[in-house]
Amino acid sequence: MRILLYILIILAGAMISSRGMLSKMVEKNLSKLQYASLLLLLFIMGVNIGINDEIVSTFGKLGFQAIILALSSIVLSVAAVKLVTMILRNHEKAVDKDEL
């Protein structure tokens, strides 16, 4: 059921931005906001891990593969965001050139 909420939030954001409802200041600082949100999310995930005594006590049992999986998920997520951002920026530049 949560997936539906996530999809609705994404669609709402797409509709708001496609209709030009964002202020220029927000548009200008959107990448900084995304980066700050990502860092906050990672921090909160770390806090949740640290609070859970069961997880902390089983760190030794989790093993090397679990740590590699977690780190690769983080790195690949950040890389995917960077890639999509680069693609969107290149697309915007191409559209701007076509308008001239």
MMTF fields as JSON, N, C-alpha, C and O atoms, coordinates in Angstrom:
{
  "mmtfVersion": "1.0.0",
  "mmtfProducer": "UNKNOWN",
  "numBonds": 399,
  "numAtoms": 400,
  "numGroups": 100,
  "numChains": 1,
  "numModels": 1,
  "chainsPerModel": [1],
  "groupsPerChain": [100],
  "chainIdList": ["A"],
  "bondAtomList": [4, 2, 8, 6, 12, 10, 16, 14, 20, 18, 24, 22, 28, 26, 32, 30, 36, 34, 40, 38, 44, 42, 48, 46, 52, 50, 56, 54, 60, 58, 64, 62, 68, 66, 72, 70, 76, 74, 80, 78, 84, 82, 88, 86, 92, 90, 96, 94, 100, 98, 104, 102, 108, 106, 112, 110, 116, 114, 120, 118, 124, 122, 128, 126, 132, 130, 136, 134, 140, 138, 144, 142, 148, 146, 152, 150, 156, 154, 160, 158, 164, 162, 168, 166, 172, 170, 176, 174, 180, 178, 184, 182, 188, 186, 192, 190, 196, 194, 200, 198, 204, 202, 208, 206, 212, 210, 216, 214, 220, 218, 224, 222, 228, 226, 232, 230, 236, 234, 240, 238, 244, 242, 248, 246, 252, 250, 256, 254, 260, 258, 264, 262, 268, 266, 272, 270, 276, 274, 280, 278, 284, 282, 288, 286, 292, 290, 296, 294, 300, 298, 304, 302, 308, 306, 312, 310, 316, 314, 320, 318, 324, 322, 328, 326, 332, 330, 336, 334, 340, 338, 344, 342, 348, 346, 352, 350, 356, 354, 360, 358, 364, 362, 368, 366, 372, 370, 376, 374, 380, 378, 384, 382, 388, 386, 392, 390, 396, 394],
  "bondOrderList": [1, 1, 1, 1, 1, 1, 1, 1, 1, 1, 1, 1, 1, 1, 1, 1, 1, 1, 1, 1, 1, 1, 1, 1, 1, 1, 1, 1, 1, 1, 1, 1, 1, 1, 1, 1, 1, 1, 1, 1, 1, 1, 1, 1, 1, 1, 1, 1, 1, 1, 1, 1, 1, 1, 1, 1, 1, 1, 1, 1, 1, 1, 1, 1, 1, 1, 1, 1, 1, 1, 1, 1, 1, 1, 1, 1, 1, 1, 1, 1, 1, 1, 1, 1, 1, 1, 1, 1, 1, 1, 1, 1, 1, 1, 1, 1, 1, 1, 1],
  "groupList": [{"groupName": "MET", "atomNameList": ["N", "CA", "C", "O"], "elementList": ["N", "C", "C", "O"], "formalChargeList": [0, 0, 0, 0], "bondAtomList": [1, 0, 2, 1, 3, 2], "bondOrderList": [1, 1, 2], "singleLetterCode": "M", "chemCompType": "L-PEPTIDE LINKING"}, {"groupName": "ARG", "atomNameList": ["N", "CA", "C", "O"], "elementList": ["N", "C", "C", "O"], "formalChargeList": [0, 0, 0, 0], "bondAtomList": [1, 0, 2, 1, 3, 2], "bondOrderList": [1, 1, 2], "singleLetterCode": "R", "chemCompType": "L-PEPTIDE LINKING"}, {"groupName": "ILE", "atomNameList": ["N", "CA", "C", "O"], "elementList": ["N", "C", "C", "O"], "formalChargeList": [0, 0, 0, 0], "bondAtomList": [1, 0, 2, 1, 3, 2], "bondOrderList": [1, 1, 2], "singleLetterCode": "I", "chemCompType": "L-PEPTIDE LINKING"}, {"groupName": "LEU", "atomNameList": ["N", "CA", "C", "O"], "elementList": ["N", "C", "C", "O"], "formalChargeList": [0, 0, 0, 0], "bondAtomList": [1, 0, 2, 1, 3, 2], "bondOrderList": [1, 1, 2], "singleLetterCode": "L", "chemCompType": "L-PEPTIDE LINKING"}, {"groupName": "TYR", "atomNameList": ["N", "CA", "C", "O"], "elementList": ["N", "C", "C", "O"], "formalChargeList": [0, 0, 0, 0], "bondAtomList": [1, 0, 2, 1, 3, 2], "bondOrderList": [1, 1, 2], "singleLetterCode": "Y", "chemCompType": "L-PEPTIDE LINKING"}, {"groupName": "ALA", "atomNameList": ["N", "CA", "C", "O"], "elementList": ["N", "C", "C", "O"], "formalChargeList": [0, 0, 0, 0], "bondAtomList": [1, 0, 2, 1, 3, 2], "bondOrderList": [1, 1, 2], "singleLetterCode": "A", "chemCompType": "L-PEPTIDE LINKING"}, {"groupName": "GLY", "atomNameList": ["N", "CA", "C", "O"], "elementList": ["N", "C", "C", "O"], "formalChargeList": [0, 0, 0, 0], "bondAtomList": [1, 0, 2, 1, 3, 2], "bondOrderList": [1, 1, 2], "singleLetterCode": "G", "chemCompType": "PEPTIDE LINKING"}, {"groupName": "SER", "atomNameList": ["N", "CA", "C", "O"], "elementList": ["N", "C", "C", "O"], "formalChargeList": [0, 0, 0, 0], "bondAtomList": [1, 0, 2, 1, 3, 2], "bondOrderList": [1, 1, 2], "singleLetterCode": "S", "chemCompType": "L-PEPTIDE LINKING"}, {"groupName": "LYS", "atomNameList": ["N", "CA", "C", "O"], "elementList": ["N", "C", "C", "O"], "formalChargeList": [0, 0, 0, 0], "bondAtomList": [1, 0, 2, 1, 3, 2], "bondOrderList": [1, 1, 2], "singleLetterCode": "K", "chemCompType": "L-PEPTIDE LINKING"}, {"groupName": "VAL", "atomNameList": ["N", "CA", "C", "O"], "elementList": ["N", "C", "C", "O"], "formalChargeList": [0, 0, 0, 0], "bondAtomList": [1, 0, 2, 1, 3, 2], "bondOrderList": [1, 1, 2], "singleLetterCode": "V", "chemCompType": "L-PEPTIDE LINKING"}, {"groupName": "GLU", "atomNameList": ["N", "CA", "C", "O"], "elementList": ["N", "C", "C", "O"], "formalChargeList": [0, 0, 0, 0], "bondAtomList": [1, 0, 2, 1, 3, 2], "bondOrderList": [1, 1, 2], "singleLetterCode": "E", "chemCompType": "L-PEPTIDE LINKING"}, {"groupName": "ASN", "atomNameList": ["N", "CA", "C", "O"], "elementList": ["N", "C", "C", "O"], "formalChargeList": [0, 0, 0, 0], "bondAtomList": [1, 0, 2, 1, 3, 2], "bondOrderList": [1, 1, 2], "singleLetterCode": "N", "chemCompType": "L-PEPTIDE LINKING"}, {"groupName": "GLN", "atomNameList": ["N", "CA", "C", "O"], "elementList": ["N", "C", "C", "O"], "formalChargeList": [0, 0, 0, 0], "bondAtomList": [1, 0, 2, 1, 3, 2], "bondOrderList": [1, 1, 2], "singleLetterCode": "Q", "chemCompType": "L-PEPTIDE LINKING"}, {"groupName": "PHE", "atomNameList": ["N", "CA", "C", "O"], "elementList": ["N", "C", "C", "O"], "formalChargeList": [0, 0, 0, 0], "bondAtomList": [1, 0, 2, 1, 3, 2], "bondOrderList": [1, 1, 2], "singleLetterCode": "F", "chemCompType": "L-PEPTIDE LINKING"}, {"groupName": "ASP", "atomNameList": ["N", "CA", "C", "O"], "elementList": ["N", "C", "C", "O"], "formalChargeList": [0, 0, 0, 0], "bondAtomList": [1, 0, 2, 1, 3, 2], "bondOrderList": [1, 1, 2], "singleLetterCode": "D", "chemCompType": "L-PEPTIDE LINKING"}, {"groupName": "THR", "atomNameList": ["N", "CA", "C", "O"], "elementList": ["N", "C", "C", "O"], "formalChargeList": [0, 0, 0, 0], "bondAtomList": [1, 0, 2, 1, 3, 2], "bondOrderList": [1, 1, 2], "singleLetterCode": "T", "chemCompType": "L-PEPTIDE LINKING"}, {"groupName": "HIS", "atomNameList": ["N", "CA", "C", "O"], "elementList": ["N", "C", "C", "O"], "formalChargeList": [0, 0, 0, 0], "bondAtomList": [1, 0, 2, 1, 3, 2], "bondOrderList": [1, 1, 2], "singleLetterCode": "H", "chemCompType": "L-PEPTIDE LINKING"}],
  "groupTypeList": [0, 1, 2, 3, 3, 4, 2, 3, 2, 2, 3, 5, 6, 5, 0, 2, 7, 7, 1, 6, 0, 3, 7, 8, 0, 9, 10, 8, 11, 3, 7, 8, 3, 12, 4, 5, 7, 3, 3, 3, 3, 3, 13, 2, 0, 6, 9, 11, 2, 6, 2, 11, 14, 10, 2, 9, 7, 15, 13, 6, 8, 3, 6, 13, 12, 5, 2, 2, 3, 5, 3, 7, 7, 2, 9, 3, 7, 9, 5, 5, 9, 8, 3, 9, 15, 0, 2, 3, 1, 11, 16, 10, 8, 5, 9, 14, 8, 14, 10, 3],
  "groupIdList": [1, 2, 3, 4, 5, 6, 7, 8, 9, 10, 11, 12, 13, 14, 15, 16, 17, 18, 19, 20, 21, 22, 23, 24, 25, 26, 27, 28, 29, 30, 31, 32, 33, 34, 35, 36, 37, 38, 39, 40, 41, 42, 43, 44, 45, 46, 47, 48, 49, 50, 51, 52, 53, 54, 55, 56, 57, 58, 59, 60, 61, 62, 63, 64, 65, 66, 67, 68, 69, 70, 71, 72, 73, 74, 75, 76, 77, 78, 79, 80, 81, 82, 83, 84, 85, 86, 87, 88, 89, 90, 91, 92, 93, 94, 95, 96, 97, 98, 99, 100],
  "secStructList": [7, 2, 2, 2, 2, 2, 2, 2, 2, 2, 2, 2, 2, 2, 2, 2, 2, 2, 6, 6, 7, 1, 7, 2, 2, 2, 2, 2, 6, 2, 2, 2, 2, 2, 2, 2, 2, 2, 2, 2, 2, 2, 2, 2, 2, 2, 2, 2, 2, 2, 2, 7, 2, 2, 2, 2, 2, 6, 2, 2, 2, 2, 2, 2, 2, 2, 2, 2, 2, 2, 2, 2, 2, 2, 2, 2, 2, 2, 2, 2, 2, 2, 2, 2, 2, 2, 2, 2, 2, 2, 2, 2, 2, 2, 2, 2, 2, 2, 2, 7],
  "xCoordList": [0.812, 0.0, 0.862, 0.481, 2.041, 2.928, 3.435, 3.682, 3.589, 4.091, 3.156, 3.61, 1.866, 0.895, 1.124, 1.046, 1.403, 1.711, 2.958, 2.976, 3.989, 5.225, 4.963, 5.471, 4.187, 3.878, 3.079, 3.339, 2.11, 1.312, 2.175, 1.973, 3.125, 4.017, 4.878, 5.068, 5.398, 6.21, 5.369, 5.82, 4.161, 3.284, 2.922, 2.863, 2.683, 2.371, 3.557, 3.378, 4.75, 5.94, 6.126, 6.484, 5.887, 6.016, 4.994, 5.317, 3.761, 2.727, 3.05, 2.903, 3.485, 3.808, 4.942, 4.875, 5.982, 7.127, 6.828, 7.313, 6.035, 5.739, 4.846, 4.858, 4.081, 3.202, 3.868, 3.235, 5.155, 5.887, 5.448, 5.524, 4.992, 4.472, 5.563, 5.285, 6.795, 7.886, 8.503, 8.626, 8.883, 9.538, 10.927, 11.496, 11.456, 12.798, 13.845, 14.819, 13.662, 14.615, 14.65, 15.724, 13.486, 13.421, 14.06, 14.832, 13.741, 14.321, 15.839, 16.548, 16.33, 17.765, 18.486, 19.61, 17.85, 18.482, 17.991, 18.209, 17.336, 16.745, 17.791, 17.566, 18.915, 19.929, 20.507, 20.815, 20.656, 21.138, 20.112, 20.475, 18.842, 17.778, 17.749, 17.568, 17.926, 17.969, 19.145, 19.006, 20.296, 21.497, 21.316, 21.654, 20.785, 20.551, 19.535, 19.689, 18.501, 17.49, 18.098, 17.782, 18.971, 19.635, 20.503, 20.479, 21.27, 22.115, 21.276, 21.639, 20.156, 19.261, 18.69, 18.616, 18.289, 17.763, 18.81, 18.502, 20.044, 21.11, 21.39, 21.621, 21.371, 21.581, 20.492, 20.784, 19.233, 18.11, 18.205, 17.9, 18.621, 18.804, 19.881, 19.732, 20.962, 22.022, 21.534, 21.876, 20.734, 20.174, 19.278, 19.353, 18.433, 17.553, 18.354, 17.976, 19.44, 20.297, 20.922, 20.962, 21.412, 22.06, 21.114, 21.52, 19.865, 18.879, 18.49, 18.226, 18.455, 18.001, 19.113, 20.081, 18.957, 19.973, 20.156, 21.258, 19.09, 19.175, 20.103, 20.911, 19.976, 20.836, 22.28, 23.198, 22.478, 23.837, 24.497, 25.677, 23.761, 24.346, 24.646, 25.468, 24.002, 24.249, 25.148, 25.283, 25.77, 26.668, 27.743, 28.06, 28.288, 29.33, 28.825, 29.595, 27.56, 26.968, 26.518, 26.356, 26.317, 25.813, 26.779, 26.37, 28.038, 29.024, 29.387, 28.749, 30.424, 31.01, 30.032, 29.971, 29.277, 28.358, 27.263, 26.886, 26.757, 25.706, 26.242, 25.553, 27.447, 28.041, 28.296, 28.044, 28.795, 29.027, 27.705, 27.639, 26.667, 25.353, 24.836, 24.33, 24.962, 24.489, 25.286, 24.707, 26.591, 27.432, 27.205, 27.167, 27.055, 26.828, 25.457, 25.306, 24.478, 23.157, 23.256, 22.66, 24.0, 24.17, 24.917, 24.484, 26.031, 26.85, 26.082, 26.115, 25.392, 24.641, 23.45, 23.113, 22.82, 21.721, 22.217, 21.6, 23.328, 23.899, 24.327, 24.096, 24.951, 25.382, 24.187, 24.256, 23.1, 21.905, 21.323, 20.898, 21.302, 20.802, 21.685, 21.185, 23.004, 23.938, 23.722, 23.71, 23.548, 23.36, 22.08, 22.085, 20.999, 19.723, 19.826, 19.299, 20.504, 20.685, 21.475, 21.119, 22.542, 23.332, 22.501, 22.567, 21.728, 20.887, 19.868, 19.668, 19.228, 18.227, 18.856, 18.27, 20.031, 20.714, 21.079, 20.914, 21.578, 21.921, 20.67, 20.707, 19.574, 18.317, 17.851, 17.407, 17.957, 17.556, 18.408, 17.895, 19.711, 20.6, 20.211, 20.196, 19.893, 19.499, 18.198, 18.058, 17.256, 15.981, 16.214, 15.623, 17.08, 17.386, 18.022, 17.716, 18.902, 19.534, 18.5, 18.555, 17.56, 16.519, 15.601, 15.085, 15.398, 14.502, 15.122, 14.415, 16.46, 17.119, 16.979, 17.46],
  "yCoordList": [-1.191, 0.0, 1.263, 2.283, 1.184, 2.348, 2.702, 3.87, 1.699, 1.962, 2.911, 3.752, 2.78, 3.68, 5.12, 6.05, 5.302, 6.625, 7.191, 8.362, 6.379, 6.826, 7.239, 8.262, 6.459, 6.769, 8.068, 8.901, 8.242, 9.475, 10.706, 11.765, 10.568, 11.685, 12.031, 13.207, 11.024, 11.262, 11.946, 12.904, 11.459, 12.063, 13.504, 14.365, 13.766, 15.129, 16.051, 17.172, 15.591, 16.391, 16.65, 17.759, 15.643, 15.803, 16.806, 17.637, 16.732, 17.663, 19.096, 20.025, 19.273, 20.615, 21.224, 22.387, 20.436, 20.994, 21.206, 22.168, 20.319, 20.472, 21.68, 22.221, 22.1, 23.264, 24.561, 25.616, 24.471, 25.674, 26.28, 27.495, 25.456, 25.961, 26.146, 26.619, 25.775, 25.944, 27.322, 27.817, 27.928, 29.232, 29.051, 27.96, 30.107, 30.059, 29.707, 29.023, 30.163, 29.86, 28.361, 27.788, 27.729, 26.293, 25.539, 24.604, 25.944, 25.287, 25.413, 24.462, 26.581, 26.84, 25.975, 25.53, 25.742, 25.017, 23.586, 22.966, 23.056, 21.724, 20.634, 19.725, 20.7, 19.663, 19.692, 18.643, 20.884, 20.992, 20.39, 19.718, 20.638, 20.087, 18.558, 17.879, 18.024, 16.575, 15.976, 14.952, 16.616, 16.119, 16.15, 15.187, 17.252, 17.373, 16.33, 15.752, 16.091, 15.084, 13.689, 12.887, 13.406, 12.102, 11.922, 10.862, 12.946, 12.854, 12.669, 11.89, 13.382, 13.238, 11.822, 11.229, 11.286, 9.923, 8.917, 8.029, 9.051, 8.142, 8.268, 7.267, 9.496, 9.708, 9.026, 8.356, 9.201, 8.592, 7.073, 6.399, 6.531, 5.075, 4.622, 3.588, 5.393, 5.061, 5.12, 4.26, 6.13, 6.255, 5.054, 4.482, 4.673, 3.515, 2.243, 1.413, 2.086, 0.907, 0.948, -0.063, 2.128, 2.261, 2.068, 1.559, 2.464, 2.319, 0.856, 0.441, 0.09, -1.29, -2.179, -2.5, -2.567, -3.386, -4.732, -5.282, -5.267, -6.57, -6.499, -7.399, -5.441, -5.286, -5.067, -5.671, -4.189, -3.897, -5.154, -5.395, -5.945, -7.152, -8.227, -9.108, -8.175, -9.195, -8.703, -9.373, -7.514, -7.009, -8.033, -8.226, -8.671, -9.671, -10.841, -11.44, -11.185, -12.315, -11.937, -12.803, -10.638, -10.219, -10.574, -10.993, -10.405, -10.833, -9.781, -8.737, -10.112, -9.243, -8.974, -7.856, -9.975, -9.807, -8.78, -8.012, -8.759, -7.798, -6.37, -5.458, -6.175, -4.84, -4.391, -3.237, -5.294, -4.972, -4.644, -3.702, -5.401, -5.145, -3.758, -3.017, -3.414, -2.113, -0.976, -0.003, -1.1, -0.054, 0.086, 1.196, -1.047, -0.964, -0.354, 0.354, -0.613, 0.013, 1.523, 2.256, 1.984, 3.425, 4.032, 5.035, 3.425, 3.965, 3.959, 4.943, 2.864, 2.783, 3.748, 4.291, 3.965, 4.928, 6.339, 7.083, 6.702, 8.029, 8.166, 9.206, 7.123, 7.159, 7.29, 8.007, 6.605, 6.69, 8.099, 8.613, 8.718, 10.086, 11.032, 11.902, 10.855, 11.695, 11.5, 12.473, 10.243, 9.951, 10.583, 11.215, 10.416, 11.001, 12.522, 13.164, 13.097, 14.549, 15.017, 16.019, 14.303, 14.668, 14.563, 15.441, 13.509, 13.314, 14.44, 14.995, 14.777, 15.852, 17.201, 17.999, 17.455, 18.722, 18.797, 19.841, 17.683, 17.659, 17.846, 18.526, 17.244, 17.389, 18.847, 19.382, 19.482, 20.88, 21.771, 22.698, 21.497, 22.279, 22.104, 23.068, 20.851, 20.599, 21.319, 21.861, 21.323, 22.007, 23.512, 24.173, 24.05, 25.486, 25.862, 26.924, 25.018, 25.289, 25.264, 26.077, 24.32, 24.216, 25.425, 25.812, 26.024, 27.186, 28.43, 29.345, 28.453, 29.62, 29.542, 30.423],
  "zCoordList": [0.0, 0.0, 0.0, -0.574, 0.658, 0.684, -0.702, -1.0, -1.544, -2.885, -3.628, -4.404, -3.396, -4.019, -3.558, -4.361, -2.27, -1.74, -2.422, -2.802, -2.578, -3.223, -4.669, -5.128, -5.368, -6.767, -6.853, -7.722, -5.955, -5.951, -5.656, -6.252, -4.749, -4.437, -5.642, -5.951, -6.322, -7.522, -8.599, -9.227, -8.809, -9.812, -9.456, -10.334, -8.177, -7.745, -8.011, -8.487, -7.708, -7.977, -9.461, -9.859, -10.279, -11.731, -12.254, -13.103, -11.75, -12.204, -11.783, -12.577, -10.554, -10.056, -10.866, -11.262, -11.11, -11.838, -13.319, -13.915, -13.916, -15.345, -15.618, -16.723, -14.63, -14.791, -14.346, -14.315, -14.002, -13.621, -12.306, -12.13, -11.383, -10.121, -9.058, -7.956, -9.39, -8.443, -8.623, -9.743, -7.527, -7.636, -8.229, -8.182, -8.778, -9.376, -8.339, -8.652, -7.107, -6.05, -5.766, -5.589, -5.723, -5.485, -6.647, -6.433, -7.875, -9.043, -9.042, -9.37, -8.673, -8.669, -7.637, -7.872, -6.512, -5.408, -5.26, -4.219, -6.276, -6.165, -5.949, -5.15, -6.634, -6.469, -5.056, -4.49, -4.486, -3.108, -2.139, -1.173, -2.41, -1.576, -1.663, -0.652, -2.865, -3.037, -2.279, -1.61, -2.386, -1.717, -0.204, 0.484, 0.311, 1.753, 2.221, 3.296, 1.415, 1.768, 1.801, 2.68, 0.839, 0.808, 2.041, 2.667, 2.398, 3.591, 4.851, 5.732, 4.937, 6.088, 6.154, 7.23, 5.011, 4.966, 5.437, 6.231, 4.952, 5.369, 6.861, 7.54, 7.369, 8.797, 9.624, 10.615, 9.209, 9.93, 9.877, 10.862, 8.746, 8.651, 9.64, 10.292, 9.75, 10.703, 12.136, 12.948, 12.452, 13.804, 14.106, 15.193, 13.151, 13.356, 13.585, 14.412, 12.87, 13.067, 14.453, 15.154, 14.847, 16.152, 17.319, 18.364, 17.165, 18.238, 18.448, 19.577, 17.391, 17.46, 18.03, 17.341, 19.298, 19.968, 19.302, 19.298, 18.74, 18.075, 16.856, 16.625, 16.098, 14.925, 15.355, 14.8, 16.359, 16.819, 17.364, 17.108, 18.1, 18.699, 17.658, 17.91, 16.499, 15.476, 14.34, 13.316, 14.526, 13.485, 13.128, 11.955, 14.125, 13.878, 13.065, 12.314, 13.191, 12.472, 11.062, 10.202, 10.832, 9.526, 8.409, 7.326, 8.678, 7.71, 6.672, 6.536, 5.966, 4.956, 3.813, 3.301, 3.416, 2.283, 2.578, 1.694, 3.795, 4.143, 4.111, 3.655, 4.586, 4.576, 3.141, 2.797, 2.306, 0.901, 0.209, -0.58, 0.492, -0.1, 0.297, -0.547, 1.566, 2.033, 1.393, 0.911, 1.39, 0.802, -0.701, -1.231, -1.379, -2.826, -3.127, -4.123, -2.298, -2.48, -2.358, -3.147, -1.379, -1.187, -2.366, -2.933, -2.729, -3.819, -5.134, -5.874, -5.433, -6.683, -6.697, -7.75, -5.562, -5.493, -5.771, -6.534, -5.152, -5.379, -6.837, -7.454, -7.392, -8.8, -9.74, -10.738, -9.426, -10.261, -10.24, -11.275, -9.074, -8.967, -9.776, -10.489, -9.66, -10.428, -11.926, -12.679, -12.37, -13.791, -14.315, -15.371, -13.591, -14.017, -14.05, -14.959, -13.062, -13.035, -14.252, -14.872, -14.599, -15.781, -17.047, -17.907, -17.167, -18.357, -18.466, -19.546, -17.359, -17.377, -17.704, -18.436, -17.172, -17.482, -18.96, -19.59, -19.519, -20.938, -21.796, -22.821, -21.371, -22.105, -22.08, -23.096, -20.914, -20.802, -21.691, -22.318, -21.749, -22.609, -24.07, -24.835, -24.459, -25.833, -26.179, -27.276, -25.251, -25.472, -25.589, -26.443, -24.725, -24.79, -26.121, -26.662, -26.665, -27.942, -29.074, -29.996, -28.989, -30.016, -30.026, -31.074, -28.85, -28.765, -29.388, -29.81, -29.44, -30.023, -31.505, -32.218]
}
